[in-house]
């Protein structure tokens, strides 16, 4: 039974740590950019480069 009390205490400490980290990241502006994620999919991939040699027919 004492193990449950220890586990609950540790889990509350870990949850508090995550809460503090989240509040710290919000105050430091980690989540300020709300425009880029909506258009990121449009700019991620580079267009494939065209290989000029593959367009020419092979000569014997």
Secondary structure, DSSP 8 states (H G I E B T S, - for coil): -HHHHHHHHHHHHHHHHHHHHHHHHHHTTTT---SHHHHHHHHSS------HHHHS----
